[in-house]
Amino acid sequence: MDIISKLMEEHQLEKAEWIELLSKSEDPFVVKELREAAVKLRKRYYGDKVFTRGLIEFTNYCKNGCYYCGINRENRKVKRYRLTEEEILDCCENGYGLGFRTFVLQGGEDGYFTTDRITEIIREIKKRYPDCALTLSIGERSYESYLAWRKAGADRYLLRHEAASESLYQSLHPAEMKLSSRRKCLHDLKELGYQVGAGFMVGPPGQSLEDLAEDLLFLKELEPQMVGIGPFIPHHETRFSEEKAGSIELTLFLLSIVRILLPKVLLPATTALGTMDPEGREKGLRAGANVVMPNLSPVKNRKLYDLYDNKICTGEEAAECCGCLSRRVESAGYRLVAERGDAL
């Protein structure tokens, strides 16, 4: 049995097989075969639906010094902000009116937002919008914090592992940040009953095909309900400012692979894809993705949540952004739906 047939039949490969398959990412026949298989699986489980996640970037303070990130603690040129609870709730109200049934609270690892503060925000959102799912994306916290937030009503948690290879992870992060800690958090979240999202960058400095194979092996071990993949994009105020961005083509290839690896996964066509290619998100949907994440944050704050250079949609109102996305999704042959979009 060849590697592609094995992947389609067994939904997993050995490390050496992953490396061999990844080496064929520029082979048009292989790309087409995997894309068609990915779309077939995506349509089997989700039809033509594309789910929206209303993204609320509520703080750009962060205690971490990740070398690739524009809001890392070392960047003194960032104008820092925090949304108040009322501002966060206003974003939810606006999003609900636009048809969103999932809100994503995303921010840096900001100690101001203690376990109790986040708990209070979760309770208020779930009280006002009981038919909506609430996703948190606020980094590594204690088991006790994750438990408190789960009890308060949080449904999902996004925590990209960024790199499953120990050596690559350490080359992208300061010494105090450990891959083992990130993995533990992801397993804790699964144990607590969250729908869990992991994910990685494509093409950060020093990444090899072997590193990507490690990512795919880790995803299969973790079996997350969501996977976020996007190309590395340099930020001008980081140590990687002069590095080359990741490949759109390899990112799309990996989206198809992840759909086959985890057929029921919720897979975003990311903003990073759209930043690097005007049709990046449409291409992502055609490669097997089934989620988009429009920004509900106040327009005045959007440019300040500056993870990488030239991020799109920083000047648009949420309604404009949604109208544009809806047309883009339709042009890719799918339709935006106003549903929670839980993992199957």
N, C-alpha and C positions, 0 to 999 in steps of 0.2 A: 504493500500500500504506500503510495507516495505521501509526502508530508501534508499537502493541502487536503487530500482525501481523509487522512487521519484526523486532522484538525476539525474538519466538518463533521466527521462521524463521532469522534470521542470528546471534542471540545477541550482538548488539552494536548500539550506536546512536552517532550523532554527538553532540557536546556539546549543541547546541541542542535536539536531540530528547530527550536525557536531561532537560534542564531542563523541557521541555514535559510529559513524562511525570510527572516528580516533582511538578509543579504540580497533578496530578490525584489526589494521594494521598488525598483525602477524597471522591472520587467512588466511590460504592458499586459501580457497574458495573465500573469499572476495577479496583478492589481485588479484586473477586470473580474477574474474568477472569484477573488475574495470579496470584492465589492458586491457582486451579484448575490453571493451566498449571504452576506451580511444583510442586505436589503430584504431578501426573502425571509430571513429569521425575524427581522424587525417588523415586517408586515404581518407575519404569522401571529405574533404576540400583541402588536399594538396597532395593526391596521395602518391607516394614513394619519393617525393622530400625532401631533407634536405638542408636548406639554410646556407650559410657561411657568417659570419660577420668578417671582418678583423680588429682585435683589435690592436689599437695603444696606448700603455700606455705612454703618453707623459710627465708626471710629477709625481714624487712621493713626492713632497712637499705637506703638508696638514696642515691646521690651526686647524683641529678638533682633539679631544682626544678620539675617540671611543675606548672603552676598549678592543675590540676583534681584532683590526686591527694593522698589523705589521708596517704600515707607519704612525701611529698616531704621533701627534706632540711631545709626551713625549718620544718617542724612540730616544735616542741620538746616537744609534749605526747604524742607517740607513745612508748609503751614498746617499745623495740626488742628483737628477739630473733633468734637464729639456731638452727636445728636442727643437732644433731650428725649425723655420717654415720650413726651407729647409730640415731638417731631417724628419719632419712629411710628407712633400711632397714626399720625396724619398721613405718612407714606402708605400705611396699610389701608387706610380709608380710601385714599386715592386709587390704590391698586385694586381693592375689592370692587370699586365702581367700574373699573376697566375690565373686570372679569377674572382677576387673579384669584386662585384658590390655594396657592402655596406662596408663603413669604420666606425669604432667606435673609436672616440677620448675619451679616458678614462684617468682620472687623479684624484689626490687628490684635495681638495679645496685650490687652489694655487692662492693667490692674485696677483702674478706676471702676470698671464694670465687674464688681465682685459677684460671687455666687448669688447673694441675696438680691442684688440689683437686677441681674439677668432673670432670676426667678420671678421677680415682680413683673418684669416686662412680658415674660412668657405668659403668665397668668392673665394679664390684662388683654393681650392679643387673643388668647384662646377664649376668653370670656366674650369678647366682642365679635369674634369670627369663629364660632365653634365648628363650622363646616370646612375650615381651612387647615391645611397642614403647615406646620412651622418647622423650618430647618435652621439649625445653628451652624455657623462656620467661624469659630473664634479660637481655634487652635488647641494646644495641649493644656488640659486642665486635670484636676484630680478626679479620681473615681467618685468621690463624694459629691463634687460639683455636677458631674454628668448624671449621677443618680437623682440629685435634687431637681435638675432641669427636666429629666424624664418624668419624674413625678408631677412636675408643674404642668406638663403637657407637651413638651417638645417631642416632635415625631422623628426628625431626621438630623443627621450630623455629617457635615462635610469636613474631612480632614485629609487633604492630599498628602500622600506619603512622600511625594516629590522625587525620591530615588530609592529603590529597594536594595541597591548595591551599597554596602557599608562605605567603601572607599569613595564612591561618587558623592554619597550623601555628605560625608565629612568635608569634601572639597568645596561644597556649596554652602556650608554652614559653619559658624564659629564652634570652637571646641566644646562648649557647654551643651550644645544641642546634639542629641543622640538619636540615631535611627531606632534603637531599642525602645526608647521612650515613646516615639511616634507609633511604633508597632503596638506597644502595650495599650496606648490610648485607643487605637482602632479596635483591638480585641475587647477592651473594656466596654466600648460603645456597643459592639455587637451583643455582648453578654447582657447588657441592660435593655436590649430590645429596640434600640434605634434602628431605623433604616440608615445604613452607613454608606458614605461616599468616600472613596480614596481616589488616587490619581497621580499623574506625574507630568513633568515637563519633557518635551521632545527637543533635543538638541542643545541642552545647556553645555557650557565648556567642559570638555573632557569625557562626554558620554560616548560609550561604545555600544556596539550591537549586543555584547555580552551583558552590559548594564540593562539594556532594554529587555533582554531575555529574563533577567532577574525580576524586573517589574511585572512581567506577564506571569511568571511563576508565583509571585507574591499575590497578585490579584486572584489567581485560581485558588490559592490557599485561603485567602480571606473571604472570597465570595461576597464582595460588597454589592449592595443594591444599586449603587451609582458609581460611575467612574468619570472623572474629569481629566481630559487630556488636552493640552494646548502647546503650541510651539513656544520655545523660549524666545522672549523678546528683550533685548538689552534696555536698561534704563541709564540715562546719561549721568546720573549721580551715584552710580555704583561702581565697584571695582571691575565689573564686567561690561563697562560702557562701550568698549571697543570690540567686543566679541561679536561673532557672526550670529544672526538669529537662526532659530531652528527651521527645519524644512516643512513647508506646507504639505508637500506630497507624502513625506514620511508620516506626518501626523494623520493624514487621511487614511493611509495604509493601516496605521495602528488602530484607528477608529473601527475599521472593518474587522480587524483581528479581534479586538475586544468584544465586538458584537457577537462574533462566532464563539469566542471563549466563554462568554457569559450571555447567553441568548436573550435573557429577560431583563438585562441591565438597563437602567435609565442612563442615557449617554448624551451629554450636552454637546451641541455645536457651539463652541466657546467664543466669547468676545475676542480672545487672542487670535483665533482663526480669522474672524472678521476684520481685525486690525491689520493683519498681514496681507490679506487678499480681499478686495471689495466683494467677492462672491464666496468668501471662505465659509460662512455659515451654511449657505446653500449647498456647497460642496460637502460639508460635514454631514448634512441631512442625507445627501445622496450616497454617503459612504456608510450609513447605518445609524447615525445619531437620531435622537427623538425628543430632545429637550432644548429649549432656548431660555436664556436668562436676561430678560430686559431689566433695565435699571429703574428702580422706583425712588432712588435717593433724591433729595432736593438738588435742583440744578446747581445751586450755589456751592455745593460741596463736591460735586462729581469730579471736577478736575483735580481735586486735592487727594482723592483716593487713587494715587498715581503709582500703580505697581510696576508698570513698564511704559515705555514711550509710545506716544501717538494713539493712546486708547480711544476707541470710537464711542460715539453716543454720549459724550460728556456734556454736550450743550443742548440736548433735546429734552423736552418735557416727556414724561412717561407715555402720555397718549400718542405723541408723535412717534416715539420709539416703537410703540406697539403697532401702530398702523403700518409703519415701514416694515417691521418684522413679519407681520401677517402677510403682506404682499410677497416678501422674500420666501416665506415658507410655501406659499401657494405656487410660486414660480419653480420651486423644487419638487412639486407634485404632492405636497402634503397640506394639512390644515391645522391651524392653531385651535386648541380646544380649551374651554374654561372648566377644567377639572383639576382635582388634587393630583391626579397622576401618580398614585402609589405604585411601588414596585410590585410586580406579580409574584 
